[in-house]
Amino acid sequence: MKLKKIAELVGGELAGGADVDIRGVALPNEATSRELIFILESKGLAEALKSQAGAVVAPVNTKIKDKPAVLVKNPRLAMAKILTLFAPKPGQKIGTIHKTAVIAPTAKLGQRVTIYPHVTIGDQVEIGDDCIIYPSATLYDRVKLGQRVIIHAGACLGVDGYGFVWANDHYEKIPQIGQVVVEDDCEIYANVCIARGTIGATRIGAGTKIDNLTHVAHNCVFGQHCAITALVGFAGSVTFQDHVSVGGMAGFNGHITIGENTVVMGKAGVTKDLPANSVVSGFPATQHKDDLEMQAALRRLPEILKQLKNQK
């Protein structure tokens, strides 16, 4: 593909090399003259200019010498669009069903869903158009997927919520009769577990992405376009408003609400409601600025104690 065509695709400014033929993308230290590389930050510029790459994609106002370039406002967004051009295409044929697949006679099959081997799908499950379900994923009964949802290997949707009540001498299980609803354009990564609602639905809002090994308890409700990275744990009935971002290994107490556009740093422990536009870290989670000041004070504590000891 000509570099000019790539520049048009991402709405970028072309700086030389309109007719350079690009056959793929690569890392700077591995690129050939037929491959494109990306400069996402200024610190990568020197390495990029020394590479053998045929062209680079870089932020606007980047000074590029002796190499064709596509200059863009958002290089990460440009990378996403360009990688789509060169991504390997799925090997399976559309509309085919392997002879080993076991399908209930009452199942209704659409035309544009890809289900990989060893996937288990329960009763009353709905799967929207253009969904992809990777190997060994499990959809329990009453799970509903919107359109263009991607479920990665080993994910488990619709497992019973952890609900028990102490009955004198034993735990009595509380039946979990709700469902899981995953709206359009969500992506659920490997080994994520999403519990069904006790009553009602556990709901994942449109465009939300949940990374590997995250646990979502019963009756959690996430808004649209939330981003949750790996190893995050949610107790029951956590509510996210739209555009909440969560760092890895964070944890959330049950029955709390997190306001829109909030950022929760990695390993934070969120124990109470957070207003919109918060940025929090630490345990228990507090405003990030305050947490940094506390961490700095803790680092000074040994010296302070030493000074107090010397004053006696």
C-alpha positions as CSV (number, residue, x, y, z in Angstrom):
1,M,0.0,0.0,0.0
2,K,1.3,3.4,-0.9
3,L,2.2,5.7,1.9
4,K,0.0,8.4,0.5
5,K,-3.0,6.1,0.9
6,I,-2.1,5.4,4.5
7,A,-1.8,9.1,5.2
8,E,-5.3,9.6,3.7
9,L,-6.7,6.8,5.9
10,V,-5.5,8.4,9.2
11,G,-6.0,12.0,8.1
12,G,-2.3,12.7,8.5
13,E,0.1,15.1,6.9
14,L,2.4,13.5,4.4
15,A,6.1,14.5,4.6
16,G,7.7,13.0,1.5
17,G,7.6,9.5,0.0
18,A,4.1,9.5,-1.3
19,D,4.9,6.5,-3.5
20,V,6.7,4.4,-0.9
21,D,5.2,1.0,-1.0
22,I,4.5,-0.3,2.6
23,R,4.0,-4.0,3.0
24,G,3.7,-4.2,6.8
25,V,4.5,-2.7,10.2
26,A,7.4,-3.5,12.6
27,L,9.4,-2.4,15.6
28,P,12.2,0.1,14.9
29,N,15.0,-2.4,15.5
30,E,13.4,-5.0,13.2
31,A,11.9,-2.9,10.4
32,T,12.9,-3.2,6.7
33,S,12.6,-0.7,3.9
34,R,9.1,-2.0,3.1
35,E,7.8,-1.6,6.7
36,L,6.3,1.3,8.7
37,I,7.1,2.1,12.3
38,F,5.5,4.3,14.9
39,I,6.8,7.1,17.1
40,L,4.4,7.4,20.0
41,E,6.7,9.6,22.2
42,S,9.6,11.9,21.5
43,K,12.1,9.6,23.3
44,G,11.6,7.1,20.4
45,L,12.6,9.5,17.7
46,A,16.4,8.9,17.7
47,E,15.9,5.1,17.4
48,A,13.3,5.5,14.6
49,L,15.6,7.8,12.5
50,K,18.4,5.2,12.7
51,S,16.2,2.3,11.7
52,Q,15.9,0.8,8.2
53,A,12.1,1.5,8.1
54,G,10.7,2.8,4.9
55,A,8.5,5.4,6.7
56,V,7.4,6.5,10.1
57,V,4.2,7.7,11.7
58,A,4.8,10.4,14.3
59,P,3.1,13.3,16.2
60,V,2.6,16.6,14.3
61,N,5.5,19.0,14.6
62,T,8.0,16.1,14.9
63,K,11.2,17.0,13.0
64,I,11.8,14.0,10.7
65,K,15.0,14.1,8.5
66,D,15.9,11.8,5.6
67,K,12.8,9.5,6.1
68,P,9.2,9.7,4.7
69,A,6.7,10.4,7.4
70,V,3.0,10.6,8.2
71,L,2.4,13.3,10.9
72,V,-0.8,12.9,12.9
73,K,-2.4,14.5,16.0
74,N,-3.0,11.2,17.7
75,P,-0.3,8.7,16.8
76,R,-1.9,5.9,19.0
77,L,-5.2,6.3,17.2
78,A,-3.4,6.3,13.8
79,M,-1.6,3.1,14.9
80,A,-4.9,1.4,15.7
81,K,-6.3,2.2,12.2
82,I,-3.1,1.2,10.4
83,L,-2.6,-2.1,12.3
84,T,-6.1,-3.0,11.1
85,L,-4.9,-2.9,7.5
86,F,-2.1,-5.4,8.2
87,A,-3.7,-7.6,10.8
88,P,-3.8,-11.4,9.9
89,K,-7.2,-12.4,8.7
90,P,-9.1,-15.3,10.4
91,G,-8.5,-18.6,8.8
92,Q,-12.1,-20.0,9.1
93,K,-14.7,-19.6,6.4
94,I,-17.7,-17.5,7.1
95,G,-20.9,-19.5,7.4
96,T,-19.3,-22.9,8.1
97,I,-20.0,-25.3,11.0
98,H,-17.4,-27.9,11.9
99,K,-18.7,-31.5,12.0
100,T,-17.7,-31.9,15.6
101,A,-19.8,-29.0,16.9
102,V,-22.6,-30.0,19.2
103,I,-25.6,-27.8,18.8
104,A,-29.0,-28.1,20.4
105,P,-31.8,-28.6,17.8
106,T,-33.7,-25.6,19.3
107,A,-30.7,-23.2,18.9
108,K,-31.1,-20.3,16.5
109,L,-27.9,-19.5,14.6
110,G,-27.1,-16.2,13.0
111,Q,-24.9,-15.6,10.0
112,R,-22.1,-13.5,11.4
113,V,-20.9,-15.0,14.7
114,T,-17.5,-16.8,15.1
115,I,-17.4,-19.4,17.8
116,Y,-14.0,-21.2,18.3
117,P,-13.6,-24.8,19.7
118,H,-14.6,-25.9,23.2
119,V,-16.9,-22.9,23.8
120,T,-19.9,-23.8,26.0
121,I,-23.1,-21.8,25.5
122,G,-26.1,-22.3,27.9
123,D,-29.8,-22.0,27.6
124,Q,-31.5,-18.7,26.6
125,V,-28.2,-17.1,25.5
126,E,-28.4,-14.3,22.9
127,I,-25.4,-13.4,20.8
128,G,-25.5,-10.4,18.5
129,D,-24.1,-10.0,15.0
130,D,-20.3,-10.0,14.4
131,C,-19.4,-11.4,17.8
132,I,-16.3,-13.5,18.3
133,I,-16.0,-16.1,21.1
134,Y,-12.5,-17.6,21.5
135,P,-11.7,-21.2,22.7
136,S,-12.9,-22.5,26.0
137,A,-15.0,-19.5,26.9
138,T,-18.2,-20.3,28.8
139,L,-21.5,-18.5,28.6
140,Y,-23.9,-19.7,31.3
141,D,-27.7,-19.6,30.9
142,R,-29.3,-16.2,30.2
143,V,-26.2,-14.3,29.1
144,K,-26.9,-11.7,26.4
145,L,-24.2,-10.3,24.1
146,G,-24.8,-7.2,21.9
147,Q,-23.2,-6.7,18.5
148,R,-19.4,-6.9,17.8
149,V,-18.6,-8.3,21.3
150,I,-15.3,-10.2,21.6
151,I,-14.9,-12.8,24.4
152,H,-11.4,-14.2,24.8
153,A,-10.3,-17.6,25.8
154,G,-11.3,-19.0,29.2
155,A,-13.7,-16.1,30.1
156,C,-16.7,-17.2,32.1
157,L,-19.9,-15.1,31.9
158,G,-23.0,-15.8,34.0
159,V,-21.4,-17.8,36.8
160,D,-23.4,-17.7,40.1
161,G,-22.8,-14.7,42.2
162,Y,-21.2,-15.4,45.6
163,G,-24.4,-15.2,47.7
164,F,-24.9,-17.0,51.0
165,V,-26.7,-16.4,54.3
166,W,-25.7,-18.0,57.6
167,A,-28.5,-20.3,58.8
168,N,-27.6,-21.3,62.4
169,D,-25.0,-23.9,61.6
170,H,-24.3,-23.7,57.9
171,Y,-24.3,-21.3,54.9
172,E,-27.6,-21.3,52.9
173,K,-27.0,-20.6,49.2
174,I,-29.0,-17.6,47.8
175,P,-30.2,-18.6,44.3
176,Q,-28.8,-16.3,41.6
177,I,-31.6,-16.0,39.1
178,G,-30.5,-12.9,37.2
179,Q,-28.5,-12.5,34.0
180,V,-25.4,-10.9,32.5
181,V,-25.8,-8.3,29.7
182,V,-22.8,-7.3,27.7
183,E,-23.7,-4.4,25.4
184,D,-22.3,-3.5,21.9
185,D,-18.6,-3.3,21.1
186,C,-17.3,-4.6,24.4
187,E,-14.2,-6.8,24.7
188,I,-13.8,-9.3,27.6
189,Y,-10.3,-10.7,27.9
190,A,-9.0,-14.1,28.9
191,N,-10.1,-15.7,32.2
192,V,-12.4,-12.8,33.2
193,C,-15.3,-13.9,35.4
194,I,-18.6,-12.0,35.4
195,A,-21.2,-13.2,37.8
196,R,-24.9,-13.0,37.0
197,G,-27.2,-10.8,39.0
198,T,-28.8,-12.2,42.1
199,I,-32.0,-10.5,40.9
200,G,-31.8,-8.4,37.7
201,A,-28.7,-8.0,35.6
202,T,-25.0,-7.6,35.9
203,R,-24.5,-5.1,33.0
204,I,-21.3,-4.2,31.0
205,G,-21.9,-0.9,29.1
206,A,-21.3,-0.4,25.4
207,G,-17.6,0.0,24.4
208,T,-16.2,-1.2,27.7
209,K,-13.0,-3.2,27.8
210,I,-12.1,-5.6,30.6
211,D,-8.6,-7.0,30.8
212,N,-7.4,-10.5,31.8
213,L,-8.2,-12.1,35.2
214,T,-10.6,-9.5,36.4
215,H,-13.6,-10.5,38.6
216,V,-16.9,-8.7,38.3
217,A,-19.4,-9.7,41.1
218,H,-23.1,-9.9,40.9
219,N,-25.2,-6.9,40.0
220,C,-22.3,-4.7,39.1
221,V,-23.3,-2.1,36.5
222,F,-20.6,-0.5,34.2
223,G,-21.3,2.5,32.0
224,Q,-20.2,3.1,28.5
225,H,-16.5,3.1,27.4
226,C,-15.0,2.1,30.7
227,A,-11.4,0.7,30.6
228,I,-10.5,-1.9,33.2
229,T,-7.0,-3.4,33.2
230,A,-5.9,-6.8,34.5
231,L,-6.4,-8.4,37.9
232,V,-9.1,-6.0,39.2
233,G,-11.6,-7.2,41.7
234,F,-15.2,-5.9,42.2
235,A,-17.5,-6.8,45.1
236,G,-21.2,-6.9,44.4
237,S,-23.3,-4.0,43.1
238,V,-20.5,-1.6,42.1
239,T,-21.8,1.0,39.7
240,F,-19.5,2.8,37.2
241,Q,-20.7,5.8,35.3
242,D,-19.3,6.4,31.8
243,H,-15.6,6.6,30.9
244,V,-14.1,5.3,34.1
245,S,-10.5,4.0,33.8
246,V,-9.0,1.5,36.3
247,G,-5.4,0.5,36.7
248,G,-4.3,-3.1,37.4
249,M,-4.8,-4.9,40.7
250,A,-7.3,-2.3,42.0
251,G,-10.1,-3.4,44.3
252,F,-13.6,-2.1,44.9
253,N,-15.9,-2.4,47.9
254,G,-19.5,-3.4,47.2
255,H,-22.4,-1.0,46.8
256,I,-20.5,2.1,45.8
257,T,-20.8,4.4,42.8
258,I,-17.8,5.8,40.8
259,G,-18.5,9.0,38.9
260,E,-17.9,9.5,35.2
261,N,-14.4,10.2,33.9
262,T,-12.8,9.0,37.1
263,V,-9.3,7.4,37.0
264,V,-8.4,4.8,39.6
265,M,-4.7,4.1,39.8
266,G,-3.2,0.6,40.0
267,K,-3.5,-1.3,43.3
268,A,-5.9,1.3,44.7
269,G,-8.5,0.1,47.2
270,V,-11.7,2.0,46.6
271,T,-14.0,1.8,49.7
272,K,-16.5,4.6,49.1
273,D,-18.3,6.6,46.4
274,L,-16.2,8.8,44.2
275,P,-17.5,12.0,42.5
276,A,-17.1,12.5,38.8
277,N,-13.6,13.4,37.4
278,S,-11.8,12.0,40.4
279,V,-8.2,10.8,40.2
280,V,-7.4,8.5,43.1
281,S,-4.7,6.1,44.3
282,G,-3.6,4.3,47.5
283,F,-5.4,2.2,50.1
284,P,-7.9,3.3,51.1
285,A,-8.1,5.3,47.9
286,T,-7.8,9.0,48.2
287,Q,-7.2,11.9,45.8
288,H,-3.9,11.1,43.9
289,K,-2.3,14.4,44.9
290,D,-3.0,13.7,48.6
291,D,-1.7,10.2,48.3
292,L,1.6,11.3,46.8
293,E,2.1,13.8,49.6
294,M,1.5,11.0,52.2
295,Q,3.9,8.7,50.4
296,A,6.5,11.4,50.4
297,A,6.0,12.0,54.1
298,L,6.3,8.3,54.9
299,R,9.7,8.2,53.1
300,R,10.9,11.1,55.2
301,L,9.7,9.4,58.4
302,P,12.9,7.5,59.3
303,E,15.0,10.7,59.0
304,I,12.5,12.6,61.1
305,L,12.5,9.9,63.8
306,K,16.3,10.0,63.7
307,Q,16.4,13.7,64.2
308,L,13.9,13.5,67.1
309,K,16.1,10.8,68.8
310,N,19.2,13.0,68.4
311,Q,17.4,15.9,70.1
312,K,16.8,14.0,73.3
